Amino acid sequence: MLDSRTAMNLQIPDDITEAVRIGLRGDRRRMDTGSVNGEHFMVMAGAGFDARMISEADRGLKDRLARAAYLYTGLKNLSARPARRKMRIKARPRSITICVPAKP
């Protein structure tokens, strides 16, 4: 089973054979992309707590703990200092959502 937000948004099926077929012979689509500090992304990007939690859940940790790796790295980062960020949007996206969690 694929576990990818991009694959879900593109409606790529879980079946690996069908997913490869779509990748090789499917229709081309335009996609909005973004970049943060030179890192390109589709669908969403995180900063601060979210970014630390995701980046620290490396392949070895995910192999050992599966999805609980994110719980582990999230708990580990609960006491980290809040991140301050500035955002500049160069294009006119069709939609944008910004989620800023409040301090507990």
ChimeraX commands (.cxc) that place a marker at each C-alpha (Angstrom):
marker #1 position 0.00,0.00,0.00 radius 0.5
marker #1 position 1.32,3.43,-0.95 radius 0.5
marker #1 position 1.40,5.95,1.87 radius 0.5
marker #1 position 1.81,9.20,0.01 radius 0.5
marker #1 position -0.31,12.34,0.08 radius 0.5
marker #1 position 0.80,13.10,-3.47 radius 0.5
marker #1 position -0.28,9.66,-4.70 radius 0.5
marker #1 position -3.64,10.03,-2.95 radius 0.5
marker #1 position -4.22,13.48,-4.46 radius 0.5
marker #1 position -3.35,12.13,-7.91 radius 0.5
marker #1 position -5.65,9.14,-7.34 radius 0.5
marker #1 position -2.84,6.66,-7.93 radius 0.5
marker #1 position -4.01,3.24,-6.72 radius 0.5
marker #1 position -2.35,1.15,-4.01 radius 0.5
marker #1 position -1.69,-1.68,-6.45 radius 0.5
marker #1 position 1.99,-1.29,-7.39 radius 0.5
marker #1 position 1.59,-2.75,-10.90 radius 0.5
marker #1 position -1.23,-0.34,-11.72 radius 0.5
marker #1 position 0.64,2.57,-10.11 radius 0.5
marker #1 position 3.72,1.88,-12.28 radius 0.5
marker #1 position 1.52,1.60,-15.38 radius 0.5
marker #1 position -0.02,5.00,-14.63 radius 0.5
marker #1 position 3.44,6.47,-13.99 radius 0.5
marker #1 position 4.75,5.21,-17.33 radius 0.5
marker #1 position 1.68,5.57,-19.55 radius 0.5
marker #1 position -0.84,7.74,-17.68 radius 0.5
marker #1 position -1.98,11.22,-18.59 radius 0.5
marker #1 position 0.32,14.14,-17.85 radius 0.5
marker #1 position -1.01,16.71,-15.39 radius 0.5
marker #1 position 0.13,20.16,-14.37 radius 0.5
marker #1 position 0.80,20.50,-10.67 radius 0.5
marker #1 position 1.38,23.46,-8.41 radius 0.5
marker #1 position 4.64,23.14,-6.53 radius 0.5
marker #1 position 6.44,25.23,-3.98 radius 0.5
marker #1 position 9.87,25.50,-2.48 radius 0.5
marker #1 position 11.17,26.36,0.96 radius 0.5
marker #1 position 14.89,26.97,1.44 radius 0.5
marker #1 position 15.61,25.19,-1.84 radius 0.5
marker #1 position 13.51,22.11,-0.97 radius 0.5
marker #1 position 10.68,21.54,-3.45 radius 0.5
marker #1 position 7.31,20.15,-2.42 radius 0.5
marker #1 position 3.83,19.31,-3.66 radius 0.5
marker #1 position 0.67,19.24,-1.57 radius 0.5
marker #1 position 2.07,20.60,1.72 radius 0.5
marker #1 position 5.13,21.67,3.65 radius 0.5
marker #1 position 5.78,22.07,7.34 radius 0.5
marker #1 position 7.99,24.26,9.48 radius 0.5
marker #1 position 9.07,24.25,13.10 radius 0.5
marker #1 position 7.57,21.41,15.15 radius 0.5
marker #1 position 6.05,19.67,12.13 radius 0.5
marker #1 position 9.30,19.78,10.16 radius 0.5
marker #1 position 11.37,18.49,13.08 radius 0.5
marker #1 position 8.90,15.68,13.74 radius 0.5
marker #1 position 8.89,14.54,10.10 radius 0.5
marker #1 position 12.65,14.89,9.48 radius 0.5
marker #1 position 13.63,13.04,12.66 radius 0.5
marker #1 position 11.41,10.07,11.76 radius 0.5
marker #1 position 14.06,8.60,9.48 radius 0.5
marker #1 position 13.78,5.32,7.55 radius 0.5
marker #1 position 15.37,3.25,10.33 radius 0.5
marker #1 position 12.97,4.59,12.95 radius 0.5
marker #1 position 9.96,4.09,10.66 radius 0.5
marker #1 position 11.11,0.53,9.89 radius 0.5
marker #1 position 11.22,-0.22,13.63 radius 0.5
marker #1 position 8.18,1.72,14.85 radius 0.5
marker #1 position 6.02,2.15,11.72 radius 0.5
marker #1 position 3.69,5.15,12.12 radius 0.5
marker #1 position 4.48,5.33,15.83 radius 0.5
marker #1 position 7.82,6.86,14.73 radius 0.5
marker #1 position 5.97,10.16,14.27 radius 0.5
marker #1 position 4.45,9.89,17.75 radius 0.5
marker #1 position 7.93,9.25,19.17 radius 0.5
marker #1 position 9.55,12.21,17.36 radius 0.5
marker #1 position 6.57,14.42,18.13 radius 0.5
marker #1 position 6.81,13.71,21.85 radius 0.5
marker #1 position 10.56,14.24,21.68 radius 0.5
marker #1 position 10.05,17.72,20.20 radius 0.5
marker #1 position 7.25,18.97,22.45 radius 0.5
marker #1 position 9.63,21.11,24.48 radius 0.5
marker #1 position 11.47,22.57,21.47 radius 0.5
marker #1 position 11.47,26.33,21.01 radius 0.5
marker #1 position 8.70,27.68,18.74 radius 0.5
marker #1 position 9.77,28.53,15.20 radius 0.5
marker #1 position 9.38,32.02,13.77 radius 0.5
marker #1 position 8.85,32.11,10.00 radius 0.5
marker #1 position 8.17,34.65,7.28 radius 0.5
marker #1 position 6.40,33.64,4.09 radius 0.5
marker #1 position 6.49,35.26,0.67 radius 0.5
marker #1 position 4.23,33.91,-2.06 radius 0.5
marker #1 position 5.53,34.74,-5.54 radius 0.5
marker #1 position 2.67,33.29,-7.60 radius 0.5
marker #1 position -1.11,33.45,-7.33 radius 0.5
marker #1 position -2.12,29.98,-6.15 radius 0.5
marker #1 position -5.71,28.84,-6.62 radius 0.5
marker #1 position -5.89,28.15,-2.91 radius 0.5
marker #1 position -3.68,28.23,0.13 radius 0.5
marker #1 position -4.17,27.06,3.69 radius 0.5
marker #1 position -1.96,28.15,6.54 radius 0.5
marker #1 position -2.28,26.39,9.86 radius 0.5
marker #1 position -0.67,28.07,12.84 radius 0.5
marker #1 position -1.23,26.08,16.01 radius 0.5
marker #1 position -1.61,28.06,19.21 radius 0.5
marker #1 position 0.80,27.63,22.06 radius 0.5
marker #1 position -0.72,25.31,24.70 radius 0.5
marker link #1:1,2 radius 0.2
marker link #1:2,3 radius 0.2
marker link #1:3,4 radius 0.2
marker link #1:4,5 radius 0.2
marker link #1:5,6 radius 0.2
marker link #1:6,7 radius 0.2
marker link #1:7,8 radius 0.2
marker link #1:8,9 radius 0.2
marker link #1:9,10 radius 0.2
marker link #1:10,11 radius 0.2
marker link #1:11,12 radius 0.2
marker link #1:12,13 radius 0.2
marker link #1:13,14 radius 0.2
marker link #1:14,15 radius 0.2
marker link #1:15,16 radius 0.2
marker link #1:16,17 radius 0.2
marker link #1:17,18 radius 0.2
marker link #1:18,19 radius 0.2
marker link #1:19,20 radius 0.2
marker link #1:20,21 radius 0.2
marker link #1:21,22 radius 0.2
marker link #1:22,23 radius 0.2
marker link #1:23,24 radius 0.2
marker link #1:24,25 radius 0.2
marker link #1:25,26 radius 0.2
marker link #1:26,27 radius 0.2
marker link #1:27,28 radius 0.2
marker link #1:28,29 radius 0.2
marker link #1:29,30 radius 0.2
marker link #1:30,31 radius 0.2
marker link #1:31,32 radius 0.2
marker link #1:32,33 radius 0.2
marker link #1:33,34 radius 0.2
marker link #1:34,35 radius 0.2
marker link #1:35,36 radius 0.2
marker link #1:36,37 radius 0.2
marker link #1:37,38 radius 0.2
marker link #1:38,39 radius 0.2
marker link #1:39,40 radius 0.2
marker link #1:40,41 radius 0.2
marker link #1:41,42 radius 0.2
marker link #1:42,43 radius 0.2
marker link #1:43,44 radius 0.2
marker link #1:44,45 radius 0.2
marker link #1:45,46 radius 0.2
marker link #1:46,47 radius 0.2
marker link #1:47,48 radius 0.2
marker link #1:48,49 radius 0.2
marker link #1:49,50 radius 0.2
marker link #1:50,51 radius 0.2
marker link #1:51,52 radius 0.2
marker link #1:52,53 radius 0.2
marker link #1:53,54 radius 0.2
marker link #1:54,55 radius 0.2
marker link #1:55,56 radius 0.2
marker link #1:56,57 radius 0.2
marker link #1:57,58 radius 0.2
marker link #1:58,59 radius 0.2
marker link #1:59,60 radius 0.2
marker link #1:60,61 radius 0.2
marker link #1:61,62 radius 0.2
marker link #1:62,63 radius 0.2
marker link #1:63,64 radius 0.2
marker link #1:64,65 radius 0.2
marker link #1:65,66 radius 0.2
marker link #1:66,67 radius 0.2
marker link #1:67,68 radius 0.2
marker link #1:68,69 radius 0.2
marker link #1:69,70 radius 0.2
marker link #1:70,71 radius 0.2
marker link #1:71,72 radius 0.2
marker link #1:72,73 radius 0.2
marker link #1:73,74 radius 0.2
marker link #1:74,75 radius 0.2
marker link #1:75,76 radius 0.2
marker link #1:76,77 radius 0.2
marker link #1:77,78 radius 0.2
marker link #1:78,79 radius 0.2
marker link #1:79,80 radius 0.2
marker link #1:80,81 radius 0.2
marker link #1:81,82 radius 0.2
marker link #1:82,83 radius 0.2
marker link #1:83,84 radius 0.2
marker link #1:84,85 radius 0.2
marker link #1:85,86 radius 0.2
marker link #1:86,87 radius 0.2
marker link #1:87,88 radius 0.2
marker link #1:88,89 radius 0.2
marker link #1:89,90 radius 0.2
marker link #1:90,91 radius 0.2
marker link #1:91,92 radius 0.2
marker link #1:92,93 radius 0.2
marker link #1:93,94 radius 0.2
marker link #1:94,95 radius 0.2
marker link #1:95,96 radius 0.2
marker link #1:96,97 radius 0.2
marker link #1:97,98 radius 0.2
marker link #1:98,99 radius 0.2
marker link #1:99,100 radius 0.2
marker link #1:100,101 radius 0.2
marker link #1:101,102 radius 0.2
marker link #1:102,103 radius 0.2
marker link #1:103,104 radius 0.2
view
